[in-house]
Amino acid sequence: MKTHQHPVNEKQRLSALEELQLFPVIQEDNFDNITQLASFICKTPVSLITLIGKDKQYFKSKVGTELTEADRDISHCTHAILNPEELLEIPDTREDSRFSNNPYTVGNPPILFYAGMPLKASNGSAIGTLCVLDTQPRQLQNDEKIALKALARQVENLFELRRQNLDLNKTKNELKQRNHQLKDFA
C-alpha cells in the first residue's frame, strides 16, 4: 500500500475547508439526501460525502457504514482529490497497486469497488468527495457516472451556500458593531 500524495495546492485546500466551518462534522438532511440518492442510483451499499483534512478523512454524510472518519493515509478519496475535475473509478481495488494491500480492500467486508467525484470549494480546491463503494468488483454505467457528477455539483452548491451565509453573518455582525459605535459616538 502506498501512502497518499498531497495536492499541489494543499495549503489553499485546507484553508478553503476551514473557511466552510464544517468541523465538528454534523450530519445534515440536505447532505444525507444526496448520499441516499447516490447509493440508490449507483446501486451500491455504501456512499459517502467525505471531507479530507490534514490527517483524517471525515464523513459529512454516510449510507451503509457506521464509521465517521478514517485515516487519510488509507483513504481512497485522498487519491481522488489529486485530479479535481475527474471521477476516480476503481473497478477492483485488488487489482490496483495503490489499494491492493489497503486495510479496506483486505478487510471484512472488503471494499472492492470505489468511485469518487471530487468536491471543490469556491477557490477550486478539492476538499473531499462524493463516493460510492461496493463489496463486489463492478463498473458504473455511463448514466450512473453522469448522475454521480451531478450530485457532486449539488454538494458543491450546498458548500457555496454555506460559505455565503457565513459571509453574510460576518457582515451583519460587523454592521451591528459599527451601529453600536455610532450610537456611542452620538
PESUL-V562729 format. One record per residue. N is the residue number from 1. RES is the residue in three letters. SS is DSSP state (alpha for helix, beta for strand, coil for the rest). OMEGA is omega in radians with two decimals (999 if undefined). NEAR is the number of other ideal C-beta (glycine too) atoms within 10 Angstrom. Layout:
BEGIN
n->[N,N]
res->[RES,RES]
ss->[SS,SS]
omega->[OMEGA,OMEGA]
near->[NEAR,NEAR]
END
This chain:
BEGIN
n->[1,2,3,4,5,6,7,8,9,10,11,12,13,14,15,16,17,18,19,20,21,22,23,24,25,26,27,28,29,30,31,32,33,34,35,36,37,38,39,40,41,42,43,44,45,46,47,48,49,50,51,52,53,54,55,56,57,58,59,60,61,62,63,64,65,66,67,68,69,70,71,72,73,74,75,76,77,78,79,80,81,82,83,84,85,86,87,88,89,90,91,92,93,94,95,96,97,98,99,100,101,102,103,104,105,106,107,108,109,110,111,112,113,114,115,116,117,118,119,120,121,122,123,124,125,126,127,128,129,130,131,132,133,134,135,136,137,138,139,140,141,142,143,144,145,146,147,148,149,150,151,152,153,154,155,156,157,158,159,160,161,162,163,164,165,166,167,168,169,170,171,172,173,174,175,176,177,178,179,180,181,182,183,184,185,186]
res->[MET,LYS,THR,HIS,GLN,HIS,PRO,VAL,ASN,GLU,LYS,GLN,ARG,LEU,SER,ALA,LEU,GLU,GLU,LEU,GLN,LEU,PHE,PRO,VAL,ILE,GLN,GLU,ASP,ASN,PHE,ASP,ASN,ILE,THR,GLN,LEU,ALA,SER,PHE,ILE,CYS,LYS,THR,PRO,VAL,SER,LEU,ILE,THR,LEU,ILE,GLY,LYS,ASP,LYS,GLN,TYR,PHE,LYS,SER,LYS,VAL,GLY,THR,GLU,LEU,THR,GLU,ALA,ASP,ARG,ASP,ILE,SER,HIS,CYS,THR,HIS,ALA,ILE,LEU,ASN,PRO,GLU,GLU,LEU,LEU,GLU,ILE,PRO,ASP,THR,ARG,GLU,ASP,SER,ARG,PHE,SER,ASN,ASN,PRO,TYR,THR,VAL,GLY,ASN,PRO,PRO,ILE,LEU,PHE,TYR,ALA,GLY,MET,PRO,LEU,LYS,ALA,SER,ASN,GLY,SER,ALA,ILE,GLY,THR,LEU,CYS,VAL,LEU,ASP,THR,GLN,PRO,ARG,GLN,LEU,GLN,ASN,ASP,GLU,LYS,ILE,ALA,LEU,LYS,ALA,LEU,ALA,ARG,GLN,VAL,GLU,ASN,LEU,PHE,GLU,LEU,ARG,ARG,GLN,ASN,LEU,ASP,LEU,ASN,LYS,THR,LYS,ASN,GLU,LEU,LYS,GLN,ARG,ASN,HIS,GLN,LEU,LYS,ASP,PHE,ALA]
ss->[coil,coil,coil,coil,coil,coil,coil,coil,coil,alpha,alpha,alpha,alpha,alpha,alpha,alpha,alpha,alpha,alpha,coil,coil,coil,coil,coil,coil,coil,coil,coil,alpha,alpha,alpha,alpha,alpha,alpha,alpha,alpha,alpha,alpha,alpha,alpha,alpha,alpha,coil,coil,coil,beta,beta,beta,beta,beta,beta,beta,coil,coil,coil,beta,beta,beta,beta,beta,beta,beta,beta,coil,coil,coil,coil,coil,beta,beta,beta,alpha,alpha,alpha,coil,alpha,alpha,alpha,alpha,alpha,coil,coil,coil,coil,coil,coil,beta,beta,beta,beta,coil,coil,alpha,alpha,alpha,coil,coil,coil,coil,coil,coil,coil,alpha,alpha,alpha,alpha,coil,coil,coil,coil,coil,coil,beta,beta,beta,beta,beta,beta,beta,beta,coil,coil,coil,coil,coil,beta,beta,beta,beta,beta,beta,beta,beta,beta,coil,coil,coil,coil,coil,coil,coil,alpha,alpha,alpha,alpha,alpha,alpha,alpha,alpha,alpha,alpha,alpha,alpha,alpha,alpha,alpha,alpha,alpha,alpha,alpha,alpha,alpha,alpha,alpha,alpha,alpha,alpha,alpha,alpha,alpha,alpha,alpha,alpha,alpha,alpha,alpha,alpha,alpha,alpha,alpha,alpha,alpha,alpha,alpha,alpha,coil]
omega->[3.12,3.05,-3.04,3.00,3.04,3.02,-3.12,-3.13,-3.03,-3.13,3.12,3.14,3.13,3.09,3.11,3.11,3.12,-3.14,-3.13,3.11,-3.13,-3.12,-0.02,-3.10,3.10,3.12,3.13,-3.08,-3.10,3.12,3.13,3.10,-3.12,3.13,3.09,3.11,-3.14,3.11,-3.13,-3.08,-3.09,3.11,3.13,-3.14,-3.09,2.96,-3.05,2.82,-3.06,3.02,-3.07,3.11,-3.09,-3.08,-3.06,3.00,-3.11,-3.12,3.11,3.09,-3.08,3.00,3.03,3.08,3.06,3.14,3.10,3.14,3.09,3.06,-3.13,-3.11,-3.10,-3.08,3.02,-3.06,3.09,3.10,-3.11,-3.07,3.10,3.10,-2.98,-3.10,-2.98,2.99,3.05,3.11,3.12,-3.06,3.12,-3.06,3.12,-3.09,-3.14,-3.05,3.11,-2.98,-3.03,3.11,-3.12,3.13,3.11,3.12,-3.08,-3.10,3.12,0.01,-3.13,2.97,-3.07,3.10,3.10,2.95,-3.11,3.06,3.12,3.09,-3.06,3.02,-3.08,3.13,3.10,-3.14,3.07,-3.08,-3.13,-3.14,2.79,-3.06,3.07,-3.08,3.12,3.11,3.11,3.02,-3.14,3.02,3.08,2.99,-3.11,-3.13,3.07,3.08,3.14,-3.14,3.14,3.10,3.13,3.10,3.09,3.10,3.10,3.06,3.10,3.09,3.10,3.08,-3.12,3.07,3.10,-3.14,3.13,3.10,3.09,3.11,3.13,3.11,3.10,3.12,3.11,3.13,3.09,3.11,3.08,-3.13,3.12,3.09,3.09,3.12,3.11,3.10,3.12,-3.14,-3.13,999]
near->[14,12,9,20,12,15,20,9,15,14,11,14,25,17,14,20,22,13,17,16,9,18,12,5,17,8,13,14,8,13,21,15,13,21,25,13,18,27,20,12,19,23,12,24,14,21,27,28,29,29,22,27,19,11,9,15,24,20,22,25,22,19,21,16,14,6,12,12,15,20,12,18,15,17,22,27,27,23,19,27,27,15,12,19,9,12,19,18,19,23,15,16,23,14,12,15,8,17,23,14,13,21,14,18,22,14,10,5,11,17,20,20,22,27,27,28,29,26,27,22,21,13,13,12,21,23,27,31,30,31,29,29,24,22,16,11,14,18,13,20,12,8,10,19,16,13,17,24,13,12,22,23,12,15,23,19,11,16,25,14,11,16,17,11,10,13,11,10,10,10,10,10,10,10,10,10,10,10,10,10,10,9,8,7,6,5]
END
